Amino acid sequence: MKSQFIHTDKGRIHFLSWGQGERLIIAFPGFSNPASLFEPIGTALQDECTIVALDLPFHGSTQWQSEQYTRTDVEEWIEAVLTQFGKDHFEWMGFSLGGRIILSMLDFFPQQLQGIHLIAPDGLATYRTFYPSLVPQFIRRGLFHSMARRPDRWLRLARRLHDWRLLDYFSLIYIEKQLRTSIQTDRLFKTWLSLPNFPVSTRQSRRILLQRNLPFSLSLGTRDKFVNTDSIKRWSKPISQVQLHVFDQGHQLVNHELGLYFQQLLAED
């Protein structure tokens, strides 16, 4: 495993890489996950592939100066990785938030993108989504500054909502975790600001996948509390080239078992 950086005008994007194979897979992790999340997959595929996993802005060792990032920024990162590794083509892998970014950019890289691997992707049928794109920027900023100054007040509100059965226990634990430190609160806010820059349309995503006929794998968990597995299965059914695999697991699917699955899947191509 190697640790390197992409240098841009807005900061340095950190990434990890495994292997030196001809087949390049660029992987985006989910919210609050570092690039090292993909180590089980990188280790499993390093003999046949080159796996490059990025720390998204506000995560891991990436140093990002802007308070949000966009699809244009992501396009720049991808082009930089291709140049750095001397590749003309790549496959894109995304877990959770990383999957949402990919789904919002299916019409990018018409000549370079050769396959997509989504793992419990956000954006298609996500539970506990507060639809930040519908909330005006000034309100989002006000909420953040309030949370940053008085996280205890927001935690008390969350616990009260839970007591009133207006907030489930899983969401309460998640909120408590994200407001634990100023770094986590800052990461939450800036990611929240960035989400509207990555809109996902279920119809358009399916249409583009069908039109481009890209090799497409979809990994889901039966006990996922973040995304609606059944809804995503129904969404993917008309996509003729989809390779769907459902694990008896929760949302955190990136593990040794998934690495072995991808090892077998890519060997069959």
MARRO-81604 format. One line per 10 residues: number of its first residue (from 1); their letters; for each residue z, x, y of C-alpha. Coordinates in nm, 2 decimals. Layout:
<sites>
NUM = a = Z X Y  ...
</sites>
This chain:
<sites>
1 = mksqfihtdk = 0.00 0.00 0.00  -0.10 0.13 0.34  0.02 0.03 0.69  -0.22 0.04 0.98  -0.29 -0.12 1.32  -0.58 -0.29 1.50  -0.58 -0.21 1.87  -0.69 -0.49 2.11  -0.65 -0.56 2.48  -0.37 -0.80 2.41
11 = grihflswgq = -0.17 -0.58 2.18  -0.16 -0.42 1.83  -0.21 -0.62 1.51  -0.04 -0.46 1.22  -0.18 -0.49 0.87  -0.11 -0.38 0.51  -0.38 -0.30 0.26  -0.40 -0.25 -0.11  -0.68 -0.10 -0.32  -1.03 0.03 -0.23
21 = gerliiafpg = -1.25 -0.21 -0.42  -1.59 -0.33 -0.30  -1.47 -0.69 -0.26  -1.28 -0.73 0.07  -1.02 -1.01 0.10  -0.85 -1.06 0.44  -0.52 -1.25 0.41  -0.33 -1.45 0.67  0.04 -1.54 0.59  0.23 -1.85 0.70
31 = fsnpaslfep = 0.47 -1.91 0.98  0.78 -1.67 0.96  0.61 -1.47 0.68  0.51 -1.10 0.72  0.20 -0.94 0.58  0.41 -0.81 0.29  0.42 -1.16 0.16  0.09 -1.08 -0.01  0.21 -0.78 -0.21  0.20 -0.97 -0.55
41 = igtalqdect = -0.16 -1.05 -0.49  -0.25 -0.71 -0.34  -0.09 -0.54 -0.64  -0.27 -0.77 -0.89  -0.61 -0.72 -0.74  -0.60 -0.37 -0.61  -0.82 -0.23 -0.89  -1.11 -0.46 -0.82  -1.06 -0.55 -0.45  -0.95 -0.43 -0.11
51 = ivaldlpfhg = -0.68 -0.66 0.01  -0.59 -0.66 0.39  -0.30 -0.87 0.50  -0.22 -0.91 0.87  0.10 -0.97 1.06  0.02 -1.27 1.28  0.13 -1.24 1.65  0.51 -1.27 1.69  0.56 -1.17 1.33  0.64 -0.85 1.15
61 = stqwqseqyt = 0.53 -0.53 1.32  0.25 -0.68 1.53  0.30 -0.63 1.90  0.13 -0.91 2.10  0.15 -0.92 2.48  0.02 -1.27 2.54  0.23 -1.58 2.47  -0.03 -1.73 2.25  -0.34 -1.64 2.05  -0.68 -1.81 2.00
71 = rtdveewiea = -0.98 -1.83 1.76  -1.15 -1.57 1.98  -0.86 -1.34 1.91  -0.88 -1.40 1.54  -1.26 -1.34 1.54  -1.19 -1.00 1.71  -0.93 -0.91 1.44  -1.17 -0.99 1.16  -1.46 -0.79 1.31  -1.22 -0.49 1.36
81 = vltqfgkdhf = -1.11 -0.51 0.99  -1.48 -0.52 0.88  -1.56 -0.22 1.10  -1.25 -0.02 0.99  -1.32 -0.07 0.62  -1.70 -0.03 0.65  -1.77 -0.38 0.51  -2.04 -0.64 0.59  -1.88 -0.93 0.41  -1.54 -1.06 0.33
91 = ewmgfslggr = -1.34 -1.34 0.17  -1.07 -1.52 0.36  -0.73 -1.60 0.21  -0.46 -1.81 0.40  -0.12 -1.94 0.31  0.03 -2.23 0.51  -0.03 -2.15 0.88  -0.28 -1.89 0.77  -0.47 -2.17 0.59  -0.47 -2.38 0.90
101 = iilsmldffp = -0.63 -2.09 1.10  -0.91 -2.06 0.84  -0.97 -2.43 0.83  -1.02 -2.44 1.21  -1.27 -2.15 1.19  -1.50 -2.26 0.90  -1.80 -2.25 1.13  -1.73 -1.89 1.23  -1.88 -1.58 1.05  -2.19 -1.76 0.91
111 = qqlqgihlia = -2.33 -1.44 0.76  -2.02 -1.25 0.67  -1.78 -1.50 0.51  -1.84 -1.52 0.13  -1.55 -1.72 0.00  -1.23 -1.90 0.10  -0.89 -1.91 -0.08  -0.64 -2.16 0.06  -0.28 -2.16 -0.06  -0.07 -2.47 0.04
121 = pdglatyrtf = -0.26 -2.49 0.37  -0.12 -2.64 0.68  -0.34 -2.88 0.89  -0.48 -3.12 0.62  -0.17 -3.32 0.52  0.15 -3.16 0.65  0.49 -3.32 0.65  0.74 -3.28 0.94  0.46 -3.20 1.19  0.55 -3.28 1.56
131 = ypslvpqfir = 0.18 -3.27 1.67  0.22 -3.00 1.94  -0.14 -3.06 2.06  -0.03 -3.40 2.18  0.26 -3.26 2.39  0.16 -3.13 2.74  0.21 -2.76 2.80  0.47 -2.81 3.07  0.68 -3.02 2.83  0.66 -2.76 2.56
141 = rglfhsmarr = 0.76 -2.49 2.80  1.05 -2.69 2.92  1.17 -2.76 2.57  1.15 -2.39 2.48  1.35 -2.28 2.79  1.61 -2.54 2.71  1.63 -2.43 2.35  1.64 -2.06 2.45  1.93 -2.12 2.70  2.13 -2.36 2.49
151 = pdrwlrlarr = 2.03 -2.35 2.12  2.38 -2.48 2.03  2.30 -2.81 2.21  1.98 -2.86 2.02  2.16 -2.78 1.69  2.42 -3.04 1.77  2.14 -3.29 1.84  1.97 -3.21 1.51  2.30 -3.25 1.32  2.36 -3.58 1.49
161 = lhdwrlldyf = 2.01 -3.71 1.40  2.08 -3.61 1.04  2.41 -3.80 1.05  2.22 -4.10 1.18  1.97 -4.06 0.89  1.69 -3.99 1.14  1.64 -3.63 1.02  1.64 -3.53 0.66  1.85 -3.24 0.53  1.55 -3.02 0.46
171 = sliyiekqlr = 1.44 -3.04 0.82  1.79 -2.98 0.95  1.82 -2.66 0.75  1.48 -2.55 0.88  1.58 -2.61 1.24  1.91 -2.43 1.20  1.72 -2.13 1.06  1.46 -2.12 1.34  1.72 -2.14 1.62  1.95 -1.88 1.47
181 = tsiqtdrlfk = 1.84 -1.60 1.70  1.65 -1.56 2.02  1.37 -1.37 1.83  1.32 -1.66 1.60  1.33 -1.92 1.88  1.07 -1.71 2.07  0.85 -1.69 1.76  0.87 -2.06 1.71  0.78 -2.14 2.07  0.49 -1.91 2.10
191 = twlslpnfpv = 0.35 -2.02 1.76  0.39 -2.38 1.88  0.19 -2.29 2.20  -0.08 -2.14 1.98  -0.12 -2.43 1.73  -0.35 -2.65 1.96  -0.59 -2.35 1.97  -0.65 -2.41 1.59  -0.75 -2.78 1.55  -0.83 -2.90 1.20
201 = strqsrrill = -1.05 -3.20 1.12  -1.03 -3.31 0.76  -1.38 -3.46 0.77  -1.54 -3.17 0.95  -1.37 -2.92 0.72  -1.50 -3.09 0.41  -1.84 -3.13 0.56  -1.87 -2.76 0.65  -1.75 -2.65 0.31  -2.01 -2.87 0.14
211 = qrnlpfslsl = -2.29 -2.76 0.38  -2.22 -2.39 0.34  -2.14 -2.42 -0.03  -1.89 -2.14 0.00  -1.69 -2.04 -0.31  -1.36 -2.22 -0.25  -1.03 -2.20 -0.43  -0.73 -2.42 -0.35  -0.38 -2.35 -0.48  -0.11 -2.62 -0.44
221 = gtrdkfvntd = 0.25 -2.69 -0.56  0.37 -3.01 -0.72  0.71 -2.98 -0.54  0.59 -2.87 -0.20  0.81 -3.02 0.08  0.58 -2.90 0.36  0.23 -3.03 0.26  0.13 -3.35 0.07  -0.03 -3.21 -0.24  -0.17 -3.54 -0.36
231 = sikrwskpis = -0.34 -3.60 -0.03  -0.50 -3.26 -0.03  -0.62 -3.31 -0.39  -0.79 -3.63 -0.28  -0.94 -3.45 0.02  -1.08 -3.17 -0.20  -1.22 -3.40 -0.48  -1.57 -3.45 -0.32  -1.61 -3.07 -0.27  -1.82 -2.98 -0.57
241 = qvqlhvfdqg = -1.74 -2.60 -0.57  -1.37 -2.63 -0.53  -1.15 -2.45 -0.79  -0.82 -2.64 -0.78  -0.50 -2.51 -0.94  -0.17 -2.69 -0.91  0.15 -2.49 -0.98  0.48 -2.65 -1.08  0.64 -2.49 -0.77  0.73 -2.56 -0.41
251 = hqlvnhelgl = 0.57 -2.44 -0.09  0.63 -2.07 -0.15  0.35 -2.01 -0.39  0.27 -1.65 -0.31  0.43 -1.47 -0.61  0.35 -1.28 -0.92  0.22 -1.59 -1.10  -0.03 -1.66 -0.82  -0.14 -1.29 -0.83  -0.22 -1.32 -1.20
261 = yfqqllaed = -0.41 -1.64 -1.14  -0.63 -1.48 -0.87  -0.68 -1.18 -1.10  -0.82 -1.42 -1.37  -1.01 -1.63 -1.11  -1.19 -1.34 -0.95  -1.27 -1.18 -1.29  -1.47 -1.50 -1.38  -1.69 -1.48 -1.07
</sites>
